[in-house]
Amino acid sequence: MVAGERAALRNAGSYGFASYVYGALAVAIALAAGQFELLRRPRGGHVLELAQCLGMVREPRPGATPEIGGTTLLTVTDVWAVSALQVFAVYLAAIALAYALWAERCGEDSLYLSVGLICAVTAVFLLHHTAGGLLAFGATALILSMRHRRQARAQGTGQPATPAKVST
């Protein structure tokens, strides 16, 4: 075995597994954002309470008059925290989707890339149902077209339909 073949075997499945990890993280963060949104509705100030527990915010002096300051770029509210979690979940889902597509392009085993793709679609679906459904159909169609093209190319050359390996 040549050194390049050993490195290829060592890295086999790495893109698909990365897709799975990023997709699972995206689902966990999307679920956390949804739960935080449900908890936030009855009363607000969860981020402020957490900051007070961690000692990041001073308690008001007894008898002092509360005052409201202007909002700045660094003002953190419950709505901002939920939005940040949702954006981060979509970002991780996009990374998982990209890794899944690249793993399919490299011809990796479809177990991890399939799970990563499903997790990415699920994370987006948890945040927005229509976008998640469209992403599911679009990503599935793209992967099926990639596989169909690879099989058609293999039939034209008379070789078995093995995935084309991309050298790195």
C-alpha positions in Angstrom: 0.0 0.0 0.0 1.3 3.4 -0.9 1.3 6.3 1.6 -1.5 8.1 -0.3 -3.8 5.0 -0.2 -3.2 4.7 3.6 -4.1 8.4 4.1 -7.2 7.9 1.9 -8.3 4.9 4.0 -7.7 6.8 7.2 -9.8 9.7 6.0 -12.6 7.6 4.6 -15.9 8.7 6.0 -14.5 11.9 7.6 -16.8 14.3 5.6 -19.9 12.2 6.3 -19.1 11.9 10.0 -18.5 15.7 10.2 -21.9 16.1 8.5 -23.4 13.9 11.2 -21.8 15.8 14.0 -22.7 19.3 12.7 -26.2 18.1 11.9 -26.7 16.7 15.4 -25.5 19.9 17.0 -27.8 21.9 14.8 -30.8 19.8 15.9 -29.8 20.2 19.6 -29.4 24.0 19.3 -32.7 24.3 17.3 -34.5 22.3 20.0 -32.9 24.5 22.7 -34.0 27.7 20.9 -37.6 26.3 20.6 -37.7 25.4 24.3 -36.3 28.7 25.3 -38.9 30.5 23.2 -41.6 28.5 24.9 -40.2 29.3 28.4 -39.7 33.0 27.5 -43.3 33.8 26.6 -45.0 33.8 30.1 -42.5 36.2 31.5 -39.2 37.7 30.3 -35.8 38.4 31.8 -34.3 34.9 31.7 -31.0 36.2 30.3 -30.9 38.9 33.0 -31.6 36.3 35.7 -28.8 34.1 34.4 -26.4 37.1 34.3 -27.4 38.0 37.9 -26.7 34.4 39.1 -23.3 34.4 37.4 -22.5 37.8 39.0 -22.2 39.6 35.7 -24.9 42.2 36.7 -25.2 44.2 39.9 -28.3 44.0 42.0 -30.0 47.3 42.3 -29.6 49.2 45.6 -32.5 48.8 48.0 -34.8 51.9 47.8 -33.2 53.1 44.5 -35.4 54.2 41.6 -35.1 51.8 38.7 -34.2 53.4 35.4 -34.2 52.2 31.9 -31.1 52.9 29.8 -30.9 53.1 26.0 -30.2 50.0 24.0 -26.8 49.6 22.5 -25.2 47.1 20.1 -24.2 44.9 23.0 -27.6 44.8 24.7 -28.6 41.2 25.2 -32.3 40.4 25.6 -34.3 37.2 25.5 -35.4 37.8 22.0 -31.8 38.4 20.9 -30.7 35.2 22.6 -33.4 33.1 20.8 -32.5 34.7 17.5 -28.8 34.1 18.0 -29.5 30.4 18.7 -31.7 30.1 15.7 -29.1 31.7 13.4 -26.4 29.4 14.8 -28.6 26.3 14.3 -29.2 27.3 10.6 -25.4 27.9 10.2 -24.6 24.5 11.6 -27.3 22.9 9.4 -25.8 24.6 6.3 -22.3 23.2 7.3 -23.8 19.7 7.8 -25.5 19.9 4.4 -22.3 21.1 2.7 -20.3 18.2 4.3 -23.0 15.7 3.3 -22.9 16.9 -0.3 -19.1 16.8 -0.4 -19.1 13.3 1.1 -21.5 12.2 -1.7 -19.2 13.8 -4.2 -16.2 12.0 -2.8 -18.1 8.7 -2.8 -18.1 8.0 0.9 -20.3 5.5 2.5 -23.9 6.9 2.7 -24.6 6.1 6.3 -23.1 9.2 8.0 -23.9 11.6 5.1 -27.5 10.4 5.1 -27.8 10.9 8.9 -26.1 14.3 8.7 -28.4 15.4 5.9 -31.5 14.3 7.8 -30.3 16.1 10.9 -29.6 19.3 9.0 -33.1 19.2 7.4 -34.7 18.4 10.8 -32.9 21.4 12.4 -34.2 23.8 9.7 -37.7 22.1 9.9 -37.8 22.8 13.6 -37.2 26.4 13.0 -39.4 26.9 9.9 -41.6 24.1 8.5 -41.8 25.3 4.9 -38.0 26.0 4.6 -37.3 22.6 6.1 -39.6 20.8 3.6 -38.1 22.6 0.7 -34.6 21.9 1.9 -35.5 18.2 2.2 -36.8 17.9 -1.3 -34.0 20.0 -2.8 -31.1 18.2 -1.0 -32.6 14.8 -1.8 -33.0 15.7 -5.5 -29.5 17.0 -5.7 -28.0 13.8 -4.1 -30.1 11.6 -6.3 -29.0 13.5 -9.4 -25.4 13.2 -8.4 -25.8 9.4 -8.0 -27.7 9.1 -11.2 -25.0 11.0 -13.1 -22.3 8.8 -11.6 -24.1 5.6 -12.6 -24.7 6.9 -16.1 -21.1 7.7 -16.5 -20.1 4.3 -15.2 -22.5 2.5 -17.7 -21.1 4.5 -20.6 -17.6 3.3 -19.8 -18.6 -0.3 -19.0 -17.1 -0.1 -15.5 -19.0 -0.8 -12.3 -20.8 2.2 -10.7 -18.3 2.8 -8.0 -18.0 6.3 -6.6 -15.3 8.5 -8.0 -12.7 9.2 -5.4 -11.5 12.8 -5.2 -7.9 13.2 -4.4 -6.9 15.7 -1.7 
